[in-house]
Amino acid sequence: MLDNIQKKWVYAIAGVFILLNSLLLWKEFFWFPAVIGILFIALFAFFASDKLLLLITFLTPLSVDISNKIINAGISLPSEALMIVLSAIFCLRIFKDNEYDIRITKHPISIAIFIYLVWLFISSLTSEIPLVSFKFLAAKLWFIISFYFFSILVFKKNKNQIRNFIWIYAISLIIIIFYTFYNHSNYGFDKSVSHLVMRPFYNDHTSYGAALAMYAIAMTGLLFNEGYSRSKKIFLSALSLILIAGLFFSYSRAAWISVIGAIGVLFIMKFRIKYYWIFSFLILAIGLFFVFQNEIFQKLSKNNQDSSTDFVEHVQSISNISTDASNLERLNRWDAAFKLFQERPIIGWGPGTYQFVYAPYQHSRNKTIISTNAGDGGNAHSEYIGPLAETGIIGLLTFLLIIAYTLYYANITYFKAKNKNIKLLTIISLMALVSYYIHGFLNNFLDTDKLSVPFWGFTAIIVSLNIFYSDEEEKENKKLK
């Protein structure tokens, strides 16, 4: 509680603010509250930067993309503006203090990220549209600095912040679910409007579904945390059911598939299935695909089931490459991306440039009713094929290296950990990431704050658990507050 002197200071400062703001409004200067807000955020970043990180995490699902609305650039407010502030202050502190935990910077995942960023810079220099590429690179930097390099320090300082990071984004996402349910209910939960009802917070149902898949997995996994009280588990069960319901009504087929793939990883870890068996199976499957590709495509071309509100029919439409416009447009985008790659296989066309350069590479026979030549129809719809066109084969390999190291060190941490809750945090972080790795075959959203925050945040969790907590002994089962 505040004593009398502290209360007087609060009243005095509030009075001065009201008086000064009233005077400036009378003089038609309307930016004073914004200036004060920015100064407050800057002080918050200097003296409570871990709290600012969690605030950004909460605000991310609630932020709105203002591209083509206020300024001719894409930025999500307020989340990305706050990330820029946090990243700048974090970098200033590093340069001023000249210290950062060497275990983090020398970790193979961190090294892979450095290589990835360096190649983005190189390919931006040679970009077809340098301004677009350097803006893309800048966004990557504030995503990664805030939610990878800074997050690891926050998780190192307090392990409970890992759970807070998961909880806070999930609770914010649940607010969006209720907003979406309300809008969707006005249309009888019809599938045809499922890509609109979450706007302006998420651009469409695919990015919304990808976030729901990650947090439905993570929050359901936290139910097995041995430190939670019964009442907390009941509350967590309710949140998990809401997330699962949101995922179902997102009608995102890619999100549904990604959850199944993540569950597959859980079985692999639990039953200690050897990785060489998995790789052997994948190589065999790929080989059989190329041997029987003609027969496979003939079979797929006979599937005329379009997207539907009916769950079974909607699942069946996944393999429809004859009439489903969404599937056909993906094939069109991928075909254009491969043509772009063939023309510039090493350096690529530049990060973030795909949507501005792919139009001439569309073949007329591949175009659909949703094809566009205006550069306003989005990206390559693949987290792997898109970078192949934009940053060449080296760019793709640097991104795959991050994924490979994350899978490897998550596996090491899980089997090395002596504490059951550390094992749990590792496996749910890995499953959430795997859901996005799988989703990435069909869509790409890492140029947005909505998916970059969980993607780099869960990666940071795995690194922090690997470095700081994997040797932690099993402790008494205490009830967490």
Secondary structure, DSSP 8 states (H G I E B T S, - for coil): ---HHHHHHHHHHHHHHHHHHHHHHHTT---HHHHHHHHHHHHHHHH-HHHHHHHHHHHTTT-EE-BTTTBSS--EETHHHHHHHHHHHHHHHHHHHT---HHHHTSHHHHHHHHHHHHHHHHHHT-SSHHHHHHHHHHHHHHHIIIIIIHHHHHHH-THHHHHHHHHHHHHHHHHHHHHHHHHHTTTT-GGGTTTTTTTTSSSHHHHHHHHHHHHHHHHHHTT-TTS-HHHHHHHHHHHHHHHHHHHHTT-HHHHHHHHHHHHHHHHHHTT--HHHHHHHHHHHHHHHHHTHHHHHHHHHT------SSHHHHHHGGG--SS-HHHHHHHHHHHHHHHHHHHSTTT-S-TT-HHHH-GGG--GGG--TT--SSS-S---S-TTHHHHHHHHHHHHHHHHHHHHHHHHHHHHHHHH--SHHHHHHHHHHHHHHHHHHHHTTT---TTSHHHHHHHHHHHHHHHHIIIIITT----------
